[in-house]
Amino acid sequence: MPRTPLPIGTWGEISTRTLKPTKNSKPAKHLAHARFRDHDGKVRAVTATGKTKTAARTALLTKLQNRAKTNYSGDLSTNHKVNHLLDLWERRFEGLVADETRSPTSLTTYRRALKNHLRPAIGELHIGEATTQRLDTVLTNIKHHAGAPTARTCRAVISGAMKLAVRYGAITTNPAREADAIEAKPKNPPRALTTEEVTLLNRSLAADEHAVDADLPDLVTFMLGSGVRIGEALAVLWRQIDLDAGTVEITHTIARPPGEGLIRKTTKSRTGERTLSLPNWATAMLRGRHTTGPRPDASVFPNTTGGHRDPSNTRRSLRTALSPVGSTARRELGRTLRGLRRQTHLSRKQVAQTLGWPQTRIELIETGRIKPNHRLISSLTKTYGIALDDGPGLAAQLEEAMQPAESDKLTWIRSHALRKTTATALDQAGHTARQIADQLGQAKVSITQDTYIGRQPANPTAAQALEHAFDDPDLA
């Protein structure tokens, strides 16, 4: 009867022997040996050495385990650990990114979910132990501690991994599929800038020296006139602009995947590749920028050295600019607080760490870009060893700085609000949801309708339509 072959990816019995005896007959080195059946079906010898038998066996086991993991391409079983399954799923997703069918930013998001949540919670379970009940408990805990969006991301990852386990025969059904949906409070309805807010925004950016230095006024104009994402706007080259026709080709976006640096990559999907017509005021802005005669392959919105700008840094500059310098009273309060901080020899970073705040919040307060309140300033002065109510001067400054200012109308705006403003303007002009989705480069019309188009007031023509539909109905 023939010997039963080794299962693929496994090894036989490990044997050891002495290699080089010394002059006093004490062994100098040991060799461990085993037969390993590779994933092409061939059996090969694998060896490792060590100063002792135990060291040699340990080294060989490590080599065999790594070989089984590296060459893994086939069957899974319920006894494999979930970490092994997640490794396989991650490698497959890396291949999709390499084929440009998935975004590297999506891979970054999923890796963060794997590292911070899924591997610590279920990585050491065997695949067969990852039941729906266990996954449900884990996802609920993630939602409680990290929020519903993170829990949804983790659910997508583990569902994809378990789907892979089903395909490879480790399990028969996907346990993540039956887990409870991640419920959360309904999002606020999409909010777009009004005409008055757009005017105020443009005026505020033009008057802000730091915003002008960061080249934000023209960038915001371009985004409002096209509805593109901030990464897409930063990826546009001059050869993609046709000033005579008033069009722009959107084909790429700027991203910074970990370990790769800043890259210009193709858009997230084929829907993202589009040619857009620009309004005359956006074309006029671009024509004004083109007077310097830039190279065709140069970026339309470059950084200070002429290269591509980092979207994260640009968003940060935009957030600062959209918290505009407030009233004179706020600037005076900010200068007072900056002086108190310097008297205590504390840096902004040290104060932020003490309070658990972002460092930018200290900067915004000291430059008068945040509407202050008693609790906020009291926490800050307490760090400096000062009670807010001890001195009437500081308390009076705060009361005056708390008064409303015109710039408060802009503090809610973020870069994505510009896309929503473009979408809402097109909706009000009578464009269909499909046309607006094509303008924004979105594949699903439902996302455009639910997330980007601002809700309109009650339809004034509804009463007239119902009047004609039910002319003097007899409801008695």
C-alpha positions, -999 to +999 in steps of 0.1 A: +000+000+000+016+033-010+026+058+017+000+086+022+016+118+008+022+149+029-006+175+026+004+205+006+022+232+027+032+208+055+063+189+065+073+156+078+093+145+109+122+168+118+155+150+124+188+164+136+224+154+133+258+167+143+278+185+116+313+193+128+326+177+160+354+195+177+388+181+188+374+172+222+345+154+206+320+181+216+296+191+187+302+226+173+270+227+151+237+208+146+217+204+115+179+200+114+163+184+084+127+179+072+108+171+040+084+199+029+057+195+003+056+227-017+024+241-033+035+227-067+032+192-052+069+185-051+086+174-019+118+192-011+144+190+016+146+220+040+174+224+065+186+248+092+215+248+116+221+258+152+246+255+180+223+231+198+197+206+187+169+228+201+183+259+183+185+240+150+149+226+154+136+261+162+153+277+132+139+250+109+104+254+123+106+291+117+118+285+081+091+259+074+063+281+088+075+311+067+077+289+037+042+276+042+029+312+046+049+327+017+039+300-007+004+298+005-021+299-024-047+272-019-067+255+008-078+269+041-091+250+070-111+259+101-079+254+121-060+282+104-059+314+125-079+344+114-046+364+112-035+340+085-068+346+066-064+384+070-029+381+056-042+364+026-070+389+021-046+418+025-022+404-001-051+399-026-062+435-020-026+447-026-028+429-060-060+448-068-043+481-060-013+471-082-038+464-110-053+499-104-088+484-097-087+496-061-074+528-045-042+528-024-060+551+000-086+524+006-058+499+013-044+524+039-078+527+055-082+489+057-047+483+070-055+508+098-086+489+107-067+456+107-039+469+129-059+488+154-091+468+157-095+434+139-061+417+145-061+425+183-097+414+186-100+382+166-066+376+150-057+346+173-090+329+168-092+299+145-114+305+115-140+281+128-142+300+160-151+333+143-188+328+147-215+353+139-221+359+176-184+366+183-181+389+153-212+407+163-198+413+198-165+425+184-181+449+159-204+463+186-173+470+208-155+487+180-186+509+173-187+518+210-151+528+213-142+540+178-175+550+162-199+537+137-178+546+105-148+526+119-171+497+127-185+497+092-150+496+078-141+467+100-173+449+090-164+453+053-129+439+059-139+409+079-168+401+056-144+402+026-120+379+044-147+354+055-160+354+019-125+344+009-126+316+035-158+303+020-143+302-015-113+283-002-133+257+016-125+266+052-162+273+060-195+269+043-212+302+051-199+337+058-205+345+095-200+382+090-229+384+065-254+377+093-239+401+118-261+431+127-259+461+105-240+490+121-267+515+131-259+551+139-277+584+142-288+597+108-263+621+093-271+657+090-286+665+056-262+678+030-255+715+034-244+738+006-232+773+007-257+800-001-249+828-026-242+851+003-219+826+019-200+821-013-195+859-017-184+861+020-160+832+015-144+847-016-140+881+001-126+865+032-100+844+014-089+874-008-084+895+024-065+868+042-027+871+036-020+835+046-048+822+024-034+841-006+001+828+002-014+793+002-030+800-032-064+792-018-087+818-035-081+804-071-082+768-058-116+774-042-129+791-073-118+761-095-134+736-071-167+756-070-167+758-108-160+721-114-172+702-084-140+681-083-124+666-052-094+685-037-070+657-048-083+659-084-079+696-085-043+694-073-035+668-100-047+689-130-019+698-154-020+727-178-021+704-209-055+692-196-069+727-197-085+740-229-089+778-223-106+783-257-132+757-252-134+763-214-129+726-205-107+706-182-099+669-183-100+651-149-079+619-151-058+617-119-057+625-082-030+632-057-025+608-028+001+599-002+000+562+006+022+552+036+057+545+025+053+557-011+054+594-008+033+618-028+020+602-060-002+612-089-025+582-096-055+575-118-089+583-104-108+559-081-129+545-110-135+550-147-164+573-138-139+596-123-122+602-157-143+629-173-141+662-193-159+691-176-171+724-190-162+753-168-182+785-162-168+817-176-156+830-143-136+799-136-121+800-171-112+837-166-094+828-134-074+801-152-066+824-181-052+849-155-029+822-141-018+811-176-002+845-184+031+833-168+034+807-196+037+775-176+049+742-191+022+719-204+031+692-179+032+717-150+006+715-122-021+742-124-020+745-086+016+737-077+035+739-044+062+764-037+088+744-056+065+738-086+057+702-077+024+687-067+007+699-035-001+675-006-039+673-002-037+669+035-016+700+039-039+719+016-070+708+036-052+720+068-046+754+052-082+756+040-095+747+075-074+775+089-086+800+063-122+789+068-119+799+105-114+835+094-098+862+116-126+875+137-133+908+154-107+931+168-118+920+203-110+883+194-076+893+181-069+913+213-079+884+234-057+861+214-027+883+218-033+884+256-035+846+258-004+843+238+014+866+262+002+846+292+015+814+276+049+829+269+052+841+304+048+805+316+075+794+291+051+769+275+050+761+238+017+755+219+026+718+217+030+715+254-003+733+262-021+711+236-006+679+252-017+691+287-053+697+276-055+669+251-063+694+223-050+695+187-021+720+185-039+739+158-067+749+183-042+769+204-030+786+172-065+794+161-074+809+196-043+830+197-049+844+162-086+852+169-099+826+145-122+807+170-153+821+186-143+818+223-165+808+252-161+809+290-153+771+293-127+771+265-107+801+278-111+790+314-094+757+306-066+775+288-059+800+316-060+773+342-031+757+324-012+789+328-019+790+365-044+819+362-081+819+372-102+836+346-123+855+371-093+868+391-086+897+368-115+919+355-094+928+324-093+893+309-129+885+318-140+917+301-120+909+270-137+875+268-172+890+271-164+913+242-148+886+221-178+863+225-200+887+205-211+874+171-190+883+141-196+880+103-168+855+100-187+830+122-208+822+092-179+804+075-166+782+104-188+752+094-174+750+059-150+722+049-135+714+015-162+688+007-189+715+012-176+730-021-186+699-040-220+698-023-224+735-033-217+727-069-240+697-068-268+717-052-265+746-077-268+721-106-298+705-090-315+739-086-308+746-123-328+715-132-300+690-139-308+653-133-291+633-106-273+613-133-259+645-148-248+657-114-231+624-106-212+625-139-200+660-131-188+649-096-173+617-110-195+594-089-206+559-101-237+557-079-265+582-083-279+574-049-247+587-032-251+619-051-287+623-041-283+614-004-249+629+004-242+658-020-274+675-030-287+699-004-323+694+006-346+720-009-375+738+009-410+725+003-419+723-034-441+753-041-457+737-071-468+706-052-501+723-041-509+733-076-502+698-089-524+683-063-551+709-070-553+697-106-550+660-097-579+660-072-601+688-084-627+694-057-627+658-044-657+645-025-641+635+008-673+633+027 
